[in-house]
Amino acid sequence: MKLSHKKILVGICGGIATYKSADLVRKLKEQGADVRVVMSQSAKEFITPLTLQALSGYPVSDSLLDPSAEAAMGHIELARWADLVIIAPATANFIARLTAGMADELITTLCIATESPVAICPAMNQQMYVHAATQDNLNTLKQRDVHIWGPASGSQACGEVGPGRMLEPLDITALACDFFKASEYLPLQGKNVMITAGPTREAIDPVRFLSNHSSGKMGYAIAQAAQALGANVTLVSGPVALNTPTHVNRVDVDSAENMLESVLSDIKEQDIFIGCAAVADYKVEQVATDKIKKSAETMQLELTRNPDILATVANLKDKPFTVGFAAETSNVIEYAKGKLERKNLDMIAANDVAIQGQGFNADNNALHVIWTDGQQSLPTTSKTELAQQLLQLIIERMDHNENSH
Ligand code: C5P
């Protein structure tokens, strides 16, 4: 039984897929999980709490304001009890309310009050699912580390065909099993990983700077994935509009020199260094102390080279396993190989930023990863997925290097 000793809180919202939730509780129990059920008020219009009570073996919680239920197991206690929260089905309304942080009903309150991972299984009409509001909400939840399981595509109760069907109870149970299995896989436990991410800002005067379009998404995805594999992660970040991944130590920096200083202050402790930041190659030679006034039709700024953070780390005595990124618009592999050698790297991940929808600011990317005696292509997928695949390659190379010494 793959879910023995696991405590799973199943939250049920009101929708036509609610009838499947009873089977989900059964399937989770069959794998050995201890399951408690929370229902929204509207869920009770579709299926009775009595059914879920009989299947889970516990009274069903459905209200924040029920003194007897709160005395038996209050909402905070329930939130602490769970190893995993699964909301199935998660309606468009629930998703919007969770995104907004509403705590006016037990089911959303629990998702906010818990420190445990939350997985939601969307189920709704296909048009509601593809609506920009729902998609934006799901993206926000993803960024907050909420797992989005499904939906499946196919014919819907409303007669339409498209994405929005709740995953089958068997599939959700399999995802729960995988989830716990993955969370026990901690190959980077005890390892320190430092990642640089985002752009740098090079001051021109007190109000202006030179920078670039880097969103930081790739570096942040790597930080999150490394943390999930057990690493102690330090994320040295340029200015970006992203939330800090949970349990990651984020150090905010501004200019390339600033970033180098932060990196070097703790580099001796690191086992792995991944330079993902889009560091400005040049800085302004003379930063004006006062705001520059407009006068002539043209003006010139004298630029001077910035330090190369990655190359500095890669050339340290006892350097960590050092990984660089190369964003190119042509001859991607050839240029990346040159960079691997020139900068003395252990590995380089190259991407073709000329391809639409890839690289800067995009959610998806593809990488060609090259190391001293091998290479592998990682085809287009989400940056989250790519981050996991890249770390897997790093782990394999480090194991290989250790075994060959
Ligand atoms: O040489 P290029 O800028 O293309 O190399 C890109 C790689 O080098 C990235 O990993 C980037 O983080 C790193 N880099 C750096 N410091 C610089 C320039 C680039 O760490 N000044």
Residues whose N, C-alpha, C, O or C-beta is under 5 A from the ligand:
A	BS01	C5P	G275 C276 A277 A278 V279 A280 D281 N306 P307 D308 I309 L310 G324 F325 A326
